[in-house]
Amino acid sequence: MKIYSRLFLFPLTSFLLFLLFPELLLTCLSPNNPLLFLCGCTRKACINLLCEEQSIQFPNMTVAGKMNQYQVVGRKAATEENPNPEAYRMVLFAPNAVIAKSKFWYYMHQFRKMKKTTGEILDCVEIVEKNARTVKNYGIWLRYQSRSGTHNMYREYRDLTLTGAVTQLYNEMAGRHRTRPRSIQIIRTATVKAADLRRDNGMQYAKKNVKFPLPHRVSSAKRGMKALSSKTFTTVRPTTFFG
């Protein structure tokens, strides 16, 4: 403790000491170590500083961007008493396979007495949409944790793929409800027919006589078409409204 107190008095000395001897920082990163908050640095800042010096790169654990669908199969580690334990399959939405495996162990720890240290992953494969050329209506049942409690919700989205609809879900929940991605649990997803839609946003596109007016059009000089203006420079503004 005498060394620790001296280092507190000389933060610049301790900072240089960490740069010269990075292995010392590894031994001092326990949560209860007083060397943790030297120079006003947090534990995360110290780890990032050490990684920059040692050129260590960790995967970016974020859910920003497009979500993917994964099928993860895992089981409890085999032992002499139980050489062939029961396997469990789970379909999850995650941006990459690393987060998909992490979410698998998160849910398995709640449902069964299993965790990463006592189990193993048998398979982790990405599920790809067969037909991504047709717009479909997707219904998503979810549960999310807000600042006031736990809520159930049903939402509908129009997209080419299920992963695109789930991506819209995460973006909308973050914008409308300030929901963290880790607080969202997708219970079920389904393809909804046009007659079974319940949300106005999707029902307005499900009509047979739906029309998309183009009030402001700009003609271009394509082959067989008249250009908006035959002159390169003109003093008259173009007319783009045709009723």
N, C-alpha and C positions, 0 to 999 in steps of 0.2 A: 504493500500500500504506500510505502514511502516513495517508490519510483512513480506510482500513479499520481501522487500529489505533486511531485516535481514536474511531471509532464503537463499537468493542468496549469501550472504557472508559466510554462513556456510552450504555448500552442504551436509557434513556428518551428520549434525544435522537434516536436512530436510529428508535425506534418512532414518535415524532411526525413525523419526517421522512418515513416511509413513508405516514403518513396524509395529509400535506400534498401529497406528490408521489408518487402511486401508480405513475406511469410509471417511476420509479426502481427500484421493486421488480420490475417486469417485466424490466429489464435485469440484475437481480441474482439471478435464479432459476435460473441454471445450476448443475449439480451440484457443480462445483469452486469456486464462488464463496464466499469467506469470509463474505460478508454473509448467507449462507443461514441460519445458526443464531443470529442476533441475538436477544436477549431470551429465549433458550431455546425459540424457535419452530422447528418443523420446516418443511420445504418445503411440505408439504400444508397446514399451519396458515397459512402466509403466503399461499398461494393462496386459501384460504377467506376470510381476512381481506380480501384485495383484492376478491374477488367480492362480499362483503357491502357494501363501500364503493361499488363500481361497479354494484351490482344485476345481477350476471351470474349466470345459472342454468345449471348443467350437468346432463345427464340422470343419474339415479341408476343406476349400473351394478351391479345386484344381480339375483340369481336367486330371491329370495324371492317367494312367492306362486304363482299358477297359471302353469304353463308352457303355451306355445302352440307349434304346429307351423308351420314356415315352409319354403317352397320358394325357395331363392336361386339365381339364375342369374348367372354372371359369366364373364369372359374376360380375356385379356391385352389391353392397350390396342392399338388398331390403329395400324400404322405403314405407311410407304411400302413396306417390304419385305414386310410381311404385312398387307394391308388388311382381311382377314376371318379373324381368328384363331379357333381352336376354342373353343366355349363349353362350360362345365361347369355341371351342375345338381346341387344338394345339398339334401337334406331334413334340417332341423335342428330341435331343440327349444330354445326360448329364451323368456324372459318378454316380450320386445318385439323389434321389427324391428332396432333398433340393435345389440343383442347378437347377433342372428342373423347380421347382416352381418359382425360382428367374428369370430364363430366360423367363418364361411365362409372368411375370409382366413387364419385360423389353420390350418385343415386344408389349404387349397390351398398354403400355403407349405411344408407338409410333403410333399405329394404331387407338386406341380409347382413349377417355379421361377417362382412368381407371388406377388405381394404387393399390398397396397392401393395403393402408390405407382406400380406398373407395370400395374395392371389397372383394371377398371371393373365395376360391378354393372349387369346388364341388367334384372333383374326380382327383386322380393322380394314374395311374396304369402303370406298366411296360409292354411293348409289347415284347413278346418272339417269336423268329423265329420258324416256324412250322417244317421245314426240315433243320436241321443243319448237315446233313451227306453228302451233295453234294456240290461240289465247283461250285460257280456261279460267273458270271461277273456283277459287279455293276458299274453303272454310277452315278456320283455325280455332281450336279450343285451347285456352291457356289459363294459367294461374300465375299471378305476379304479386310480389311483396312491395307494398308502398310504405310511406312513412307512418301511415295510420293503421295498417292491417294487411290481411291477405284477401285478395279479390279474384273472382273467377270472371272470365270474359270470353266472348265469342266475336270474331272479326272475319270479314270477307275481303278478299283481294282478287284482282284480275292480273294475271301474269302468264308468261309462256311456260314457266317451270315452277315447281313447288318451292325450290330453294329461292327463287326470285320473290315469291310471295312471303316467305319467312323473312327475307331481307327487308321487305317493306314493313313487316310487322315490327321488327326490332327498331327500325328508324322511326316509325310512327309512335311507338311506345316511349321512345326516348324523347321525342319532341312534344307529345301531348301530355304525357304523364310523368316525365322525368324519371322513368324507370331504368334502373341499371340493368345491363344485359345479364348479369349473374342472378338477378331477381326474377327472371322470366322462366317459366317451366311450361313447355308446350305439351299438352295432354294428348291431343289428337288432331289429325289433319284429314281432310276429305275434299274430293272434287264435287262441287255443288252444281246441280242442274239449274238452268235459267228459271224454271218455274219454282224452285225452292229457295231462291235468294231472299234475304231478309233485310239487306242494307240498301239504302237508296243509291249509294255510290256505284254499286254493281248493277242495280236494276235499271238504271238509265241507259245502259249499253245492251241490255238483254232483250230489247224490243225488236220485232221483226222489221219494222219500217224505220229503224234508226237512221238518221241522216247526219252528215257532218258538213255543214255549210262552210264555204270558203269565201268569206266576204272581201278579203283583201288579197288579190292575186297579182302577181307580177309576171308578165309575159317576157320570155327570153327569146333570143334570136336563134331558135332551133330550126332544123331542116323542115321545110314545109309549113312553117309558122311565121306570122308577122311579128316583127319585133315591137317592143313597147315604143320605141322611138327610132326612126331611121337615121337620126342625126347623132353625132357623137356628143355635141354640146347643144343644149337648148335652154331657153329661159322659162319654159313652162313646166310646172311640176307634173309628174306622171299621175294618171288616174288609176287607182288600184281597187276602187269600190265599184262592184257591178251589181249590187242589190241582192 
